[in-house]
Amino acid sequence: MTPNRIDPDIPAHRISVVVPVYQGELTLPKLVAELAEWTHEHSTPVGRPMIVEEVLLVFDHGPDRSAEVIRSLAEEYSFVRPVWLSRNFGQHPATLAGMASTGGEWIVTMDEDGQHDPATIGALLDTALDEQAAVVYAEPANPAPHGLARNAASKSAKWLLAGLMSVPEIRRYQSYRLILGEIGRSVAAYAGSEAYLDVAIGWIAGRVATTPVLLREEGDRRSGYRLRTLLSHWWRLTLSSGTKGLRLVSMIGVLFAGCGLLLAAYVLLSYAFFQSTADVRGWASTMIVLLFGFGATLFSLGVIAEYIGVNVKTAMGKPPYLIVTDAADGPLGRTQVRGSRS
């Protein structure tokens, strides 16, 4: 791509790109090659100068050869900066670790699978500047290339939280986002181990905007998302959304109390107007009431216990991530055995 003519008197917007890596063996080389085109000055769609000055690949201890690929890319490209984590922490903590290590005026976060096109970074930046927004989310203009089941599960979870728990902003949450650098690094500094990244950003960000982008097909690799992973993301989002989960528990309690009153009225009216001398009745309805009542109670206690657990982990100082040196360059990498002495 030939860059547009840029006024040399206007400093370029410096951008750091953060890519959490779990299964990037097959997709990272192509993604980094695409980002390389933007490491010299280009213009955004409306003509603002921009440059990608660094790409941080955060190794999150996936099951493939991503570590070797990251080392190779760091040798090939001077703008690639590996970030090594001590163990697998998950996508959001890995993203936080990368954000904490950036130095750009803006931070762009994107997935490793190639569905996010680096060519649309300029559009995100234009939206941020036109709307004076500290955060810009990429709004998919086409269905996400994940398959029917995963897309349906994602939409259902977002609808549930947006409606029942009054978190309407969840509809715009995407892993492809542009964040003002100082805000991104601040979030990475204070976010707890159980915080949902986008919720934590919303705590301090001012205006938040979206811009439409087209999602590409994922690279030739197996998705790292499983049902357990998606449920974990949903539950972390629920717990990070403040006390709305506890309010939902209260609503459930009120609902079951109302159902109990209605059932009691029905029993009294039945006894008063339809009294029968037949065998004792009501065992089925009694068991239903008990099962639903105890189920609601246990569910409520479980939600409360999760909130307590989050606070206990925070009080104990559990870190959301830990950055270390490349294991291949440290003591763990010295696996050679000396020859035996004669």
RODO-2510 file (C-alpha; in nm, 4 decimals, decimal comma):
residues 342
     n   res          X          Y          Z
     1     m     0,0000     0,0000     0,0000
     2     t     0,1371     0,3431    -0,0975
     3     p     0,1053     0,5912     0,1897
     4     n    -0,0865     0,9139     0,1354
     5     r     0,1032     1,2398     0,1387
     6     i     0,1657     1,3461     0,4990
     7     d     0,2380     1,6949     0,6332
     8     p     0,5801     1,6637     0,8038
     9     d     0,4889     1,9383     1,0518
    10     i     0,2137     1,7238     1,2057
    11     p     0,3491     1,4547     1,4393
    12     a     0,2198     1,1065     1,3663
    13     h    -0,0043     0,9334     1,6184
    14     r     0,2134     0,6604     1,7720
    15     i     0,0345     0,3279     1,8135
    16     s     0,1273     0,0172     2,0125
    17     v    -0,0414    -0,3067     1,9057
    18     v    -0,0983    -0,5761     2,1703
    19     v    -0,1694    -0,9342     2,0628
    20     p    -0,2320    -1,1976     2,3338
    21     v    -0,0965    -1,5269     2,1989
    22     y    -0,2301    -1,8689     2,2943
    23     q    -0,2430    -2,0623     1,9664
    24     g    -0,0654    -1,8387     1,7179
    25     e     0,1783    -2,0789     1,5564
    26     l    -0,0039    -2,0779     1,2215
    27     t    -0,1488    -1,7254     1,2182
    28     l     0,1084    -1,4940     1,3769
    29     p     0,3562    -1,4724     1,0841
    30     k     0,0904    -1,3432     0,8452
    31     l    -0,0547    -1,1014     1,1015
    32     v     0,2851    -0,9536     1,1867
    33     a     0,3715    -0,9231     0,8168
    34     e     0,0514    -0,7214     0,7679
    35     l     0,1321    -0,5008     1,0661
    36     a     0,4819    -0,4416     0,9257
    37     e     0,3262    -0,2366     0,6445
    38     w     0,2049     0,0127     0,9035
    39     t     0,5364     0,0604     1,0851
    40     h     0,6230     0,3582     0,8646
    41     e     0,4052     0,6673     0,8462
    42     h     0,0673     0,6306     0,6798
    43     s    -0,2455     0,8404     0,6717
    44     t    -0,5772     0,7445     0,8251
    45     p    -0,8805     0,7450     0,5921
    46     v    -0,9325     1,1188     0,6555
    47     g    -0,5620     1,2072     0,6305
    48     r    -0,4209     1,2032     0,9821
    49     p    -0,0622     1,0738     1,0152
    50     m    -0,0191     0,7515     1,2106
    51     i     0,2470     0,4889     1,2684
    52     v     0,2599     0,1523     1,4436
    53     e     0,5801     0,1782     1,6433
    54     e     0,5682    -0,1556     1,8271
    55     v     0,3851    -0,4870     1,8264
    56     l     0,3767    -0,6705     2,1588
    57     l     0,3193    -1,0460     2,1362
    58     v     0,2153    -1,1719     2,4804
    59     f     0,2904    -1,5421     2,5214
    60     d     0,0146    -1,7032     2,7307
    61     h     0,1534    -2,0588     2,7349
    62     g    -0,0648    -2,2207     2,4723
    63     p    -0,0414    -2,5816     2,3553
    64     d     0,1391    -2,5171     2,0243
    65     r     0,4784    -2,3795     1,9136
    66     s     0,3807    -2,0145     1,9580
    67     a     0,6881    -1,9410     2,1720
    68     e     0,9251    -2,0457     1,8936
    69     v     0,7298    -1,8421     1,6397
    70     i     0,7433    -1,5343     1,8654
    71     r     1,1209    -1,5673     1,9016
    72     s     1,1611    -1,6016     1,5268
    73     l     0,9447    -1,2961     1,4576
    74     a     1,1368    -1,0890     1,7140
    75     e     1,4588    -1,1711     1,5301
    76     e     1,3073    -1,0880     1,1919
    77     y     1,1270    -0,7647     1,2844
    78     s     1,2781    -0,4940     1,5036
    79     f     0,9340    -0,3632     1,6060
    80     v     0,8221    -0,6949     1,7577
    81     r     0,8488    -0,7083     2,1371
    82     p     0,7826    -1,0422     2,3084
    83     v     0,6156    -1,0352     2,6504
    84     w     0,6561    -1,3584     2,8459
    85     l     0,4132    -1,4616     3,1185
    86     s     0,5018    -1,7041     3,3976
    87     r     0,2032    -1,9317     3,3169
    88     n    -0,1297    -1,9330     3,1371
    89     f    -0,3465    -1,6519     3,2767
    90     g    -0,6118    -1,6149     3,0053
    91     q    -0,6864    -1,3657     2,7295
    92     h    -0,7795    -1,0635     2,9396
    93     p    -0,4846    -1,0841     3,1848
    94     a    -0,2500    -1,1410     2,8892
    95     t    -0,3934    -0,8312     2,7214
    96     l    -0,3429    -0,6328     3,0428
    97     a     0,0195    -0,7489     3,0606
    98     g     0,0777    -0,6299     2,7057
    99     m    -0,0910    -0,2958     2,7714
   100     a     0,1256    -0,2426     3,0785
   101     s     0,4367    -0,2883     2,8631
   102     t     0,3433    -0,0402     2,5889
   103     g     0,4842     0,3040     2,5246
   104     g     0,2600     0,4380     2,2488
   105     e     0,0135     0,7245     2,2594
   106     w    -0,2559     0,4776     2,1587
   107     i    -0,2984     0,1062     2,2236
   108     v    -0,4697    -0,1289     1,9814
   109     t    -0,5611    -0,4782     2,1003
   110     m    -0,6396    -0,7509     1,8493
   111     d    -0,6696    -1,1280     1,8311
   112     e    -0,4013    -1,3592     1,7002
   113     d    -0,6282    -1,5478     1,4596
   114     g    -0,6227    -1,2931     1,1776
   115     q    -0,9902    -1,1952     1,1818
   116     h    -0,8964    -0,8351     1,2700
   117     d    -0,7590    -0,6437     0,9719
   118     p    -0,4715    -0,4066     1,0621
   119     a    -0,5795    -0,1850     0,7720
   120     t    -0,8790    -0,0701     0,9797
   121     i    -0,6668     0,0713     1,2645
   122     g    -0,6759     0,4115     1,0928
   123     a    -1,0566     0,4099     1,0965
   124     l    -1,0548     0,3414     1,4716
   125     l    -0,8162     0,6325     1,5227
   126     d    -1,0298     0,8681     1,3119
   127     t    -1,3358     0,7818     1,5173
   128     a    -1,1473     0,8454     1,8418
   129     l    -1,0321     1,1887     1,7252
   130     d    -1,3576     1,2917     1,5561
   131     e    -1,5668     1,1981     1,8603
   132     q    -1,2985     1,2776     2,1212
   133     a    -1,3361     0,9234     2,2567
   134     a    -1,0800     0,7604     2,4846
   135     v    -1,1917     0,4122     2,3753
   136     v    -1,3168     0,2913     2,0380
   137     y    -1,4523    -0,0580     1,9832
   138     a    -1,4643    -0,2207     1,6423
   139     e    -1,8283    -0,2917     1,5655
   140     p    -1,8554    -0,5969     1,3374
   141     a    -2,0362    -0,5098     1,0148
   142     n    -2,0735    -0,8791     0,9301
   143     p    -2,1454    -1,1934     1,1334
   144     a    -1,8469    -1,3102     1,3364
   145     p    -1,6762    -1,6084     1,1638
   146     h    -1,7093    -1,8407     1,4624
   147     g    -1,9902    -2,0778     1,3785
   148     l    -2,3602    -2,0719     1,4603
   149     a    -2,3385    -2,2195     1,8116
   150     r    -2,0704    -1,9842     1,9413
   151     n    -2,2301    -1,6741     1,7874
   152     a    -2,5679    -1,7681     1,9355
   153     a    -2,4141    -1,8273     2,2779
   154     s    -2,2316    -1,4939     2,2667
   155     k    -2,5418    -1,2991     2,1633
   156     s    -2,7548    -1,4735     2,4261
   157     a    -2,5078    -1,3975     2,7051
   158     k    -2,4835    -1,0318     2,6024
   159     w    -2,8625    -1,0042     2,5809
   160     l    -2,8995    -1,1560     2,9270
   161     l    -2,6527    -0,9183     3,0901
   162     a    -2,7742    -0,6147     2,8976
   163     g    -3,1382    -0,6788     2,9847
   164     l    -3,1610    -0,8504     3,3216
   165     m    -2,8558    -0,6897     3,4797
   166     s    -2,8749    -0,3453     3,3149
   167     v    -2,5340    -0,3565     3,1481
   168     p    -2,6238    -0,2161     2,8030
   169     e    -2,2625    -0,1302     2,7168
   170     i    -2,1764    -0,5000     2,6926
   171     r    -2,3192    -0,5063     2,3404
   172     r    -2,0214    -0,3095     2,2100
   173     y    -1,7466    -0,5037     2,3884
   174     q    -1,4970    -0,6495     2,1399
   175     s    -1,1372    -0,7703     2,1647
   176     y    -1,0503    -0,5379     1,8744
   177     r    -1,0309    -0,1982     2,0387
   178     l    -0,8343     0,1287     2,0417
   179     i    -0,7528     0,2820     2,3809
   180     l    -0,5783     0,6017     2,4780
   181     g    -0,2351     0,4873     2,5950
   182     e    -0,2356     0,6463     2,9392
   183     i    -0,5784     0,4995     3,0145
   184     g    -0,4786     0,1526     2,8958
   185     r    -0,1634     0,1493     3,1076
   186     s    -0,3532     0,2795     3,4096
   187     v    -0,6130     0,0034     3,3763
   188     a    -0,3340    -0,2545     3,3550
   189     a    -0,1830    -0,1136     3,6739
   190     y    -0,4908    -0,1294     3,8975
   191     a    -0,7185    -0,4004     3,7536
   192     g    -0,7591    -0,6975     3,9884
   193     s    -0,7127    -1,0614     3,9015
   194     e    -1,0853    -1,1229     3,8473
   195     a    -1,1709    -0,7979     3,6686
   196     y    -1,3217    -0,8121     3,3212
   197     l    -1,1027    -0,5942     3,1004
   198     d    -1,3761    -0,3899     2,9329
   199     v    -1,5589    -0,3299     3,2610
   200     a    -1,2330    -0,2070     3,4156
   201     i    -1,1784     0,0258     3,1197
   202     g    -1,5296     0,1633     3,1608
   203     w    -1,4558     0,2581     3,5220
   204     i    -1,2179     0,5356     3,4166
   205     a    -1,2642     0,6000     3,0442
   206     g    -1,4587     0,9030     2,9349
   207     r    -1,6391     0,8893     2,6056
   208     v    -1,6563     0,5476     2,4389
   209     a    -1,7346     0,5084     2,0695
   210     t    -1,7642     0,2373     1,8051
   211     t    -1,6742     0,2168     1,4378
   212     p    -1,7872    -0,0462     1,1857
   213     v    -1,5294    -0,2939     1,0551
   214     l    -1,5443    -0,6121     0,8518
   215     l    -1,4250    -0,9265     1,0275
   216     r    -1,2173    -1,1717     0,8256
   217     e    -1,2182    -1,5476     0,8443
   218     e    -1,0019    -1,6944     1,1192
   219     g    -0,6694    -1,8457     1,0208
   220     d    -0,6183    -2,2174     0,9700
   221     r    -0,6126    -2,3192     1,3322
   222     r    -0,8410    -2,4710     1,5904
   223     s    -1,0248    -2,2194     1,8037
   224     g    -0,8906    -2,1791     2,1571
   225     y    -1,2392    -2,1083     2,2908
   226     r    -1,4329    -2,3895     2,4538
   227     l    -1,7642    -2,3905     2,6388
   228     r    -1,5776    -2,3684     2,9692
   229     t    -1,3774    -2,0683     2,8448
   230     l    -1,6861    -1,8847     2,7251
   231     l    -1,8692    -1,9527     3,0512
   232     s    -1,5655    -1,8259     3,2423
   233     h    -1,5680    -1,5026     3,0413
   234     w    -1,9418    -1,4605     3,1032
   235     w    -1,9104    -1,5242     3,4752
   236     r    -1,6144    -1,2849     3,5120
   237     l    -1,8147    -1,0184     3,3327
   238     t    -2,1085    -1,0797     3,5652
   239     l    -1,8973    -1,0471     3,8793
   240     s    -1,7103    -0,7428     3,7461
   241     s    -2,0297    -0,5512     3,6788
   242     g    -2,0580    -0,4371     4,0406
   243     t    -2,3456    -0,5426     4,2640
   244     k    -2,5859    -0,6056     3,9780
   245     g    -2,5493    -0,9798     4,0321
   246     l    -2,6586    -0,9415     4,3926
   247     r    -2,9533    -0,7320     4,2795
   248     l    -3,0486    -1,0175     4,0486
   249     v    -3,0407    -1,2501     4,3510
   250     s    -3,2791    -1,0130     4,5305
   251     m    -3,5096    -1,0118     4,2305
   252     i    -3,5120    -1,3917     4,2282
   253     g    -3,5987    -1,3897     4,5990
   254     v    -3,8870    -1,1497     4,5411
   255     l    -4,0085    -1,3586     4,2478
   256     f    -4,0142    -1,6804     4,4489
   257     a    -4,1756    -1,5057     4,7443
   258     g    -4,4514    -1,3820     4,5156
   259     c    -4,4972    -1,7303     4,3694
   260     g    -4,5179    -1,8659     4,7235
   261     l    -4,7917    -1,6187     4,8175
   262     l    -4,9897    -1,7047     4,5054
   263     l    -4,9560    -2,0757     4,5771
   264     a    -5,0621    -2,0245     4,9391
   265     a    -5,3701    -1,8322     4,8247
   266     y    -5,4536    -2,1086     4,5787
   267     v    -5,4246    -2,3758     4,8512
   268     l    -5,6451    -2,1790     5,0925
   269     l    -5,9089    -2,1137     4,8303
   270     s    -5,9054    -2,4762     4,7198
   271     y    -5,9445    -2,5924     5,0782
   272     a    -6,2270    -2,3452     5,1473
   273     f    -6,4356    -2,4020     4,8362
   274     f    -6,3306    -2,7451     4,7070
   275     q    -6,2661    -2,9357     5,0293
   276     s    -6,2599    -3,3098     4,9743
   277     t    -6,2529    -3,6088     5,2063
   278     a    -6,0426    -3,8109     4,9655
   279     d    -5,6895    -3,9183     5,0310
   280     v    -5,4376    -3,6565     5,1310
   281     r    -5,3279    -3,4576     4,8292
   282     g    -5,0530    -3,2063     4,7596
   283     w    -4,7334    -3,4090     4,7819
   284     a    -4,6366    -3,3282     4,4252
   285     s    -4,6934    -2,9554     4,4651
   286     t    -4,5123    -2,9578     4,7992
   287     m    -4,2071    -3,1230     4,6456
   288     i    -4,2084    -2,8755     4,3570
   289     v    -4,2187    -2,5828     4,5979
   290     l    -3,9367    -2,7302     4,8051
   291     l    -3,7186    -2,8032     4,5043
   292     f    -3,7671    -2,4576     4,3532
   293     g    -3,7246    -2,2869     4,6887
   294     f    -3,4063    -2,4686     4,7810
   295     g    -3,2766    -2,4290     4,4269
   296     a    -3,3258    -2,0515     4,4397
   297     t    -3,1627    -2,0391     4,7832
   298     l    -2,8582    -2,2369     4,6752
   299     f    -2,8235    -2,0309     4,3578
   300     s    -2,8347    -1,7111     4,5602
   301     l    -2,5784    -1,8386     4,8082
   302     g    -2,3556    -1,9446     4,5186
   303     v    -2,3609    -1,5968     4,3637
   304     i    -2,2834    -1,4384     4,7005
   305     a    -1,9999    -1,6871     4,7550
   306     e    -1,8490    -1,5932     4,4180
   307     y    -1,8499    -1,2258     4,5151
   308     i    -1,6825    -1,3120     4,8443
   309     g    -1,4262    -1,5232     4,6588
   310     v    -1,3380    -1,2342     4,4275
   311     n    -1,2821    -1,0051     4,7255
   312     v    -1,0739    -1,2670     4,9082
   313     k    -0,8443    -1,3096     4,6060
   314     t    -0,8083    -0,9327     4,5785
   315     a    -0,7337    -0,8957     4,9504
   316     m    -0,4719    -1,1713     4,9320
   317     g    -0,2972    -0,9885     4,6486
   318     k    -0,3462    -1,2415     4,3687
   319     p    -0,1878    -1,0765     4,0614
   320     p    -0,3775    -1,0709     3,7309
   321     y    -0,0534    -1,1558     3,5492
   322     l     0,3224    -1,1865     3,6016
   323     i     0,5748    -1,0860     3,3358
   324     v     0,9011    -1,2821     3,3320
   325     t     1,1976    -1,3281     3,0994
   326     d     1,1953    -1,5753     2,8140
   327     a     1,2331    -1,9201     2,9686
   328     a     1,4725    -2,0186     2,6892
   329     d     1,7166    -1,7466     2,8032
   330     g     1,6995    -1,8298     3,1741
   331     p     1,7924    -2,1239     3,3986
   332     l     1,5101    -2,3352     3,2579
   333     g     1,6682    -2,3048     2,9154
   334     r     2,0063    -2,4463     3,0214
   335     t     1,9264    -2,8146     2,9855
   336     q     2,2630    -2,9228     2,8490
   337     v     2,4594    -3,1875     3,0387
   338     r     2,8369    -3,1610     3,0778
   339     g     3,0459    -3,4506     2,9595
   340     s     3,1699    -3,6800     3,2357
   341     r     3,5314    -3,6399     3,3493
   342     s     3,7804    -3,9137     3,2889
***
